[in-house]
Amino acid sequence: MTRPPILIELTRGNLVESVHAGHAAICDSSGSVIEGWGDPVTVIYPRSSCKMMQALPLVESGAADAAGLTDAQLALACASHEGAALHADAVRAWLARQGQGEDDLLCGTEMPRDRDLREALIRAGEAPCQVHNNCSGKHAGFLTLTRHLKAGPDYVALDHPVQKAVRSSFEEVTGLESPGYGIDGCSAPNFATTVAGLATAMARFAAAGTGSGARDAAMARLTGAMIAHPDLVAGQGRACTELMRAAGGAAAVKTGAEAVFVAILPRQKLGVALKIVDGGTRAAEAAIAALLVHLGVLAADDPAVLRRVDAPIMNRAGLQVGQVRRAAGFP
């Protein structure tokens, strides 16, 4: 295995204080690596960066249309949201419309990541519930597909028709047989693939809409839903939301736990995937911003970029004491 190169470094004074190594790939829909750093065939868990792939059977099967799902709901199916009121209320409404509730979800309870709602719950002495889980939209999608397939309620089981459909489409769009799976924080299987396989899948989403068939249409619709509703995909102040807004329709961007990031670039028909090996989110956000600048999707001086890469590190007195910056040679 190629030793991963340093992609992002943090300075303090005139010294490099911390470094973050990683792997990254820019691919086209044929699976060719256009540019790469580190070892693009490194196997990773994509974690939540692949939610649009997990939502693919929902749309491709006709379940989304049968349930009358909107693009906003499809964006929620691809989301790692903040659990803010707009997210939680939308998931509740989605479930209620199909005669279900939060007890039908299997994602687990999570305190909202949205500060205002979290503090409101604490002040009211109320407990969070499963709709506050950042994956509740994805699980609402799983439930919708489950109803369409007339399958049993344990939709996160590896042998459930929903997860069989997810694995099949996952392997087809990555172009690789998955070497295994892990159980994600929301209890759903997370299938492993390579960095290049993940980037290839994103490129196939990027190229969708130019062909024919249910899958092509489904990929194009999911990408469009994410781009149209960046606030639902993540939330206020989050990198996914801010970078998509800044891209102005040129990219769908999605993070995953343990410092994975992907980007779908429809205008260029390219896909991007990266993994910071130490799991550092700050470095992953800097790396995806740098790659989007490199590819001409974002301007280097865009505020959404400057908050993440080549960004000042400030102390509590408001003095700049260092910088988060790209390492030499990246990108």
Buried (B, 14 or more C-beta within 10 A) or exposed (E): EEEBBBBBBBBEEEEBEBBBBBBBBBBBBEBEBBBBBBBBBBBBBBBBBBBBBBBBBBBBBEBBEEBEBEBBBBBBBBBBBBBBEBBBEBBBEBBEEBEBEBEBBBBEEBBBBBEEBBEEBEEEEEEBBBBBBBBBBBBBBBBBBBBBBEBEEEBBBEEBBBBBBBBEBBBBBBBBEBEEBEEBBBBBBBBBBBBBBBBBBBBBBBBBBEEEEEBBBBBBBBBBBBBBBBBBBBBEEBBBBBBBBBBEEBBBBBBBBBBBBBBBBBEBBBBBBBBBBBEBBBBBBBBBBBBBBBBEBBEEEBEBBBBBBBBEBEEEEEEEBBBBBBBEEBB
